[in-house]
Amino acid sequence: QVQLVESGGGLVQPGGSLRLSCATSGFTNSNAAMSWYRQAPGKERELVASMSSTFDVTNYPSSVKGRFTISRDTAKNTVYLQMTSLKPEDTAVYYCSAVMPWGTRHWGQGTQVTVSS
């Protein structure tokens, strides 16, 4: 059974950093395309980072490029999102997602990130 469990969210001041973790089980995360999305109140869910299953090619939208970094540790069955220089507009619920080789997408339950002074 595929499971994704996010952690590491919280309250941080503008300019601060957070590292989100996504504990994966039921599959080998190196075989899946992993990504992080976020959803702010009243807005659509948006992609903030992705990593391909082959060669770990990463991709970021311009809103977070240079500030967010996605990585994976297959031995620890964990995918990370390192976030730096956080801004109030980064406030959202952050979700981990995995796309299996056969195309099925799975989601975690989300973790809240609040950037405020």
C-alpha positions, 0 to 999 in steps of 0.5 A: 500500500502506497503511503506518503506522510509529510512533516516539518511544516510550521510557523516561520518568519519571513526570510527564514527556512524550513525543510519538509519531509515526505516519508514514503512506503509501499514503493521505492521512491527512486522508481517514482516521479516525486513532486511537491505541491502547495495550496493556499486558501482560495487558490488552486493547488500548484506545483512547486518542485518536481523530480523525475524518476530517471536521472533525478531531473528537477524542475521549479516554477519561477516563483520558487526557483533558487529558493526551494530544492527537492531531493530524495534519500532512497535509503531513508525512503524520504523525499525533502523540500528545502525552502529558504528565503521564505515569503508570506506568499509561500504560506500554504498547505504543502503536499507530497505527490508520487507518480508510479511508473504505471501512471497512478498518482498518490498524495500525502495528507499535507503539512501547513507552512505559515510565513509570518512575523 
